[in-house]
């Protein structure tokens, strides 16, 4: 059995942060009890491993956490890189479903049919109950822990979770050979979609055109550096006047 004591910033209902003491007691075989300020907070079954957090990104979900239908306060943050007990850098798929925990799959139709990310009994790292990456330690479901190649630093690895969302957009709506492709409003996710489009084009030897549509002229150079062939500065009205429509628009 392991006992891990630490302090971490909790996101509050009013949008502020407050340092709070936590304790993890247990192991991956017997399960874990999480204590918050000395009182029971969450009981986890087997299938969770304790990881040491290296870096954690911040996304729009984190900044609007109080608008989500999940209880607060909570330790937030889900775009993490961490290390396991072998000191290997890893990242985590954030949904702690039956499949991710490695048990109870036979009783869950969602996990059986490949919809484990929508499992109604899942916890979600840093979003729904499960303490997130703004903590020095996280409990991650064992089947959702992914090793990172040595060529990728722990800092760069913290971009893998949001970059996976960008890649997923291309999986759902992949551009064809000669498409005109627009990324509308590139900021955090949109910039990663530009990069994903560029890499997809290289790997598949395509020739589709990547266009970034922005409102802030200061973003132009970053868009070009991350993969855009063209940048359109939009005031909304001039988009409607374009003579050649786009085949795909990724609205970010």
C-alpha positions in Angstrom: 0.0 0.0 0.0 1.2 3.5 -0.8 0.4 6.8 1.0 1.0 10.0 -0.9 0.4 13.4 0.8 0.5 16.7 -1.1 -1.0 20.1 -1.5 -2.6 21.3 -4.8 -4.6 24.3 -6.1 -8.3 23.5 -6.3 -10.5 25.4 -8.7 -13.4 27.0 -6.8 -17.0 27.8 -7.8 -16.2 31.5 -8.0 -13.3 30.8 -10.4 -10.5 31.3 -7.9 -7.9 28.7 -6.7 -7.3 27.5 -3.2 -4.5 25.3 -1.9 -5.9 22.1 -0.3 -4.3 19.1 1.3 -4.8 15.7 -0.4 -3.8 12.1 0.4 -3.8 9.1 -1.9 -3.9 5.7 -0.1 -3.8 2.4 -1.9 -2.3 0.7 -5.0 -3.4 -0.3 -8.5 -4.5 -3.8 -7.3 -6.5 -3.0 -4.2 -7.8 0.4 -5.3 -7.4 3.9 -3.9 -9.0 6.1 -1.3 -8.6 9.8 -1.9 -8.8 12.1 1.2 -9.4 15.8 0.8 -8.6 18.1 3.8 -8.5 14.9 6.0 -11.9 13.7 4.9 -13.0 10.9 2.4 -13.4 12.4 -1.1 -13.4 9.6 -3.6 -13.0 5.8 -3.6 -11.5 4.2 -6.7 -11.4 0.5 -7.5 -8.4 -1.3 -8.9 -6.9 -0.3 -12.2 -5.5 3.1 -11.4 -1.8 3.9 -11.3 -0.2 6.9 -9.5 1.9 9.1 -11.8 4.1 12.1 -11.1 3.0 15.2 -13.1 5.6 17.1 -15.1 3.6 19.6 -17.1 -0.1 20.5 -17.6 -1.6 22.6 -20.3 -4.6 25.0 -19.9 -7.5 24.9 -22.4 -10.9 26.6 -22.7 -12.5 23.8 -20.7 -10.3 24.6 -17.7 -11.0 28.3 -18.0 -14.8 27.7 -18.1 -14.8 24.8 -15.6 -17.5 26.4 -13.4 -19.9 26.3 -16.4 -19.7 22.5 -16.6 -22.3 20.3 -14.8 -19.7 18.7 -12.5 -19.1 19.4 -8.8 -16.6 21.9 -7.6 -14.1 22.4 -6.0 -11.8 20.1 -7.9 -8.2 19.9 -9.0 -8.4 20.6 -12.7 -6.1 20.2 -15.7 -6.1 17.3 -18.2 -3.5 18.1 -20.8 -0.7 16.4 -18.9 2.7 14.8 -19.3 3.9 12.7 -16.3 6.2 9.8 -15.3 5.4 6.4 -14.0 7.2 4.3 -11.3 9.9 3.4 -14.0 10.6 7.1 -14.5 9.3 6.8 -18.1 7.5 9.9 -19.6 3.8 9.1 -20.3 0.6 10.8 -21.3 -3.0 9.9 -20.4 -6.2 9.5 -22.3 -8.5 11.4 -19.9 -11.6 9.1 -19.7 -11.5 6.6 -16.9 -14.0 4.2 -18.3 -14.4 0.5 -17.5 -12.2 -0.3 -20.5 -9.5 2.2 -19.4 -9.5 0.7 -15.8 -9.3 -2.8 -17.1 -12.4 -4.3 -15.4 -16.2 -4.2 -15.6 -16.2 -4.1 -19.4 -18.6 -7.1 -19.7 -21.2 -5.2 -17.8 -21.0 -2.0 -19.9 -22.5 -1.9 -23.4 -20.7 1.4 -24.1 -17.3 0.0 -23.4 -18.1 -3.3 -25.2 -19.2 -1.5 -28.4 -16.2 0.9 -28.6 -17.9 3.9 -27.1 -15.8 3.9 -23.9 -15.2 7.6 -24.1 -18.9 8.0 -23.5 -19.2 5.4 -20.8 -21.9 6.8 -18.4 -20.0 5.6 -15.4 -16.6 7.1 -16.4 -14.6 9.6 -14.4 -12.7 12.3 -16.3 -9.2 13.4 -15.4 -9.3 17.0 -14.2 -12.9 17.5 -15.3 -15.3 15.1 -13.4 -14.2 14.2 -9.9 -10.8 12.6 -10.7 -8.0 15.0 -9.5 -6.2 16.5 -12.5 -2.8 17.7 -13.7 -2.5 20.9 -11.5 -1.6 18.4 -8.8 1.9 17.0 -8.4 0.4 13.5 -8.6 -2.5 12.0 -10.5 -4.3 8.6 -10.5 -4.7 7.5 -14.1 -6.5 4.4 -15.4 -3.9 1.8 -16.4 -5.1 1.2 -19.9 -5.2 4.9 -20.7 -1.5 5.5 -19.9 0.6 5.8 -23.1 4.4 5.9 -23.1 6.1 8.8 -24.9 9.2 8.2 -27.2 12.5 9.4 -25.9 12.7 11.9 -28.8 9.8 13.9 -27.3 10.4 16.0 -24.3 8.1 16.0 -21.3 7.2 19.6 -22.1 6.3 18.8 -25.7 4.4 15.7 -24.6 1.9 18.0 -22.7 0.6 19.0 -26.2 -0.3 15.4 -27.1 -3.8 15.4 -25.6 -4.9 18.6 -27.4 -3.1 17.5 -30.6 -5.1 14.2 -30.5 -8.2 16.3 -30.7 -6.8 18.0 -33.8 -6.0 14.6 -35.3 -9.5 13.4 -34.5 -11.0 16.2 -36.6 -9.0 15.0 -39.6 -10.0 11.4 -39.0 -13.7 12.4 -39.0 -13.4 14.8 -42.0 -10.2 14.1 -43.9 -9.4 16.4 -46.8 -9.3 15.1 -50.4 -6.3 15.4 -52.7 -7.2 18.9 -54.2 -9.5 20.4 -51.6 -9.5 23.9 -50.4 -9.4 23.6 -46.6 -10.1 26.4 -44.1 -9.4 26.6 -40.4 -11.7 29.2 -39.0 -10.6 31.1 -35.9 -7.2 29.4 -35.2 -6.2 29.8 -31.6 -5.3 26.9 -29.3 -7.0 24.1 -31.1 -7.0 25.8 -34.5 -3.2 26.2 -34.5 -2.8 22.5 -33.8 -5.3 21.6 -36.6 -3.1 23.7 -39.0 -0.1 21.6 -37.9 -2.1 18.3 -38.2 -3.2 19.3 -41.8 0.4 20.1 -42.8 1.7 16.7 -41.5 -1.2 14.8 -43.0 -0.5 16.4 -46.4 3.2 15.4 -46.1 2.5 11.8 -45.1 -0.1 11.3 -47.8 1.6 13.3 -50.5 -1.5 15.4 -51.1 -1.7 18.9 -52.6 -4.8 20.4 -50.8 -4.5 24.1 -49.9 -4.6 25.1 -46.2 -6.1 28.5 -45.4 -6.3 30.1 -42.0 -9.1 32.6 -41.4 -8.3 35.0 -38.6 -9.7 38.2 -37.1 -6.4 39.3 -35.3 -3.6 40.2 -37.7 -1.0 39.4 -35.0 -1.7 35.7 -35.6 -0.8 35.7 -39.3 2.9 34.8 -38.9 2.1 31.9 -36.4 -0.5 30.5 -38.8 2.1 30.5 -41.7 4.7 28.9 -39.5 2.4 26.1 -38.4 1.2 25.1 -41.9 -1.1 27.6 -43.5 -0.5 28.4 -47.2 -2.6 31.5 -47.0 -4.1 33.7 -44.3 -7.3 35.6 -44.7 -7.9 38.5 -42.3 -11.7 38.5 -41.9 -14.2 41.0 -40.6 -17.0 38.5 -41.2 -18.4 40.2 -44.3 -15.5 39.6 -46.6 -15.7 35.8 -46.2 -19.1 35.8 -47.9 -17.6 37.6 -50.9 -15.0 34.9 -51.6 -15.4 33.6 -55.2 -14.2 30.1 -54.5 -15.8 28.3 -51.6 -14.0 25.9 -49.3 -14.5 22.1 -49.5 -13.9 21.7 -45.8 -14.1 24.2 -42.9 -12.7 23.3 -39.5 -14.5 25.7 -37.1 -12.4 26.0 -34.0 
